[in-house]
Amino acid sequence: MDSQLSDVKSALSQFCSPLVVNRVVDLLQRKESTKLEWSKIKAIPKSEVPEYSSLSDVTADEIESFSKKFAVLKLNGGLGTSMGLQGPKSIIEVKDGKSYLDILFEQIRLFNKAHNCSIPLIFMNSFNTEAQTKEIVSKNPDIDVICFNQHMFPRLDAQTLLPIAKSNNDPPSCFYPPGHGDLYDSLNETGTLSLLRSKGIEYVFISNIDNLGATIDIRVLAHLIKTKGEVLLELTPKTPADAKGGTVVKYTDDNKSRFRLVDTAMVPTEHQNEFKTVRTFPLCSTNNLWINLAFLESRLQQNTVSLDVIQNPKTVDGRKVLQLETACGAIVGLADELRLISVPRSRFIPTKSCSDLFLIRSNVYQFIDGELVVNPQRSITQLPTLFMGGVCATIQTMQDACPVVPDLLEAESVNIVGNVRIGKNVSFRGNVVVCADDASVLFIPDGSILDNVVVRGHLTVIPRV
């Protein structure tokens, strides 16, 4: 291994900065040592995690005081490739003609106006998202925005571990942003952390740009401050849709127990099904983090922000490559004063697929005072479960198959299989299955109401009178 690492270091040194070379080599050295031993994992019972409803109310004076001490940071390095797009995910139109960035700017603007403050808004971009994000930021000069880029690492050949790039001029596909765990080093090395401290910022709220439920909540911040916590991570009740999501466990090693964030990619294959069950691991991570910057500064100065390595294999241009990544939530394992809170699902509305976007665009959700909330007219507690098949393979196929999102207010589950086209003013109610025959197209005409039915075949559905 030492000889292989030497070869990798030599190849990287031809075109990468010493900092990147050392960081990649460090990840390679640690990728085996950070593997999980399943026998050392213990799930955290829901009863041991305080509920959001137990948090104390915040006074007007506390809101005024706390609003001067924190900033909002959005992880904005991802592309919309899983939705069939090549551009930044944050510029996708989400609902009512607004993108993720538009929605975020509106939320910050409303908060600032309500509390007479100016919350700094920070974006951690990647080389994939920097240009388009800055263009949109320039159109919102009334908000205090700080942008910085995370690192750019070369992808490694899965067999040799040598970089597939030969120079920094090689195609972007030869490089990748190394996960959102790169946040802490990038904050420090770009000078952004020092800038925040000079502004009197003591805490930062971190979340994914595509989590529309991750809004400013002073009650959560107040809990962190009043309990003198270093890190607070919001967990939420797990559903089958979160099967691939990470969670926090207790990990015992050398007779020492600590908290540890476990991602699906870290779990041994033979334990994947157990890890994904709601019964065994009832809570999942929202990746909504609140961090005390004094704690972070201290850890960075001690050079102890060493996070678990996630091995992410991919195929690029027909070649098997390896991406070594870290997750920002893994910082829970470094905090002596960790706070966990079980928050309602309303604080976790991720958009990982076009089916997620389809639901958000429907009338199941509404914007109220800048926040995305479940439509008050929906009487069913659970959100509808959607299995949209090829209809929602990409944003383009979704818009082609369904130019107008149907009424889902009374839907419990919708399962669409095959080549289905949905007309205007269509309603799905209860449990609906629509299955087109092979090599045929099934049209659901304008005005159709599908109420607890199974529709199968190649014939056009007759509108219900």
Helices and strands as residue ranges (DSSP letters): H 2-13, H 18-30, G 38-40, E 41-43, G 46-48, G 52-54, H 60-66, E 70-76, G 81-83, G 89-91, E 93-95, E 98-99, H 100-115, E 121-125, H 130-137, E 145-149, E 153-154, E 156-157, G 172-174, E 175-176, G 180-182, H 183-189, H 192-198, E 203-208, H 218-226, E 231-237, G 240-242, E 247-253, E 256-262, G 264-266, G 269-271, H 272-276, E 283-292, H 293-301, E 310-316, E 319-325, G 328-334, E 338-342, G 345-347, H 354-361, E 365-368, E 371-374, E 385-387, G 389-392, H 395-401, E 411-417, E 419-422, E 427-436, E 441-444, E 449-451, E 454-457
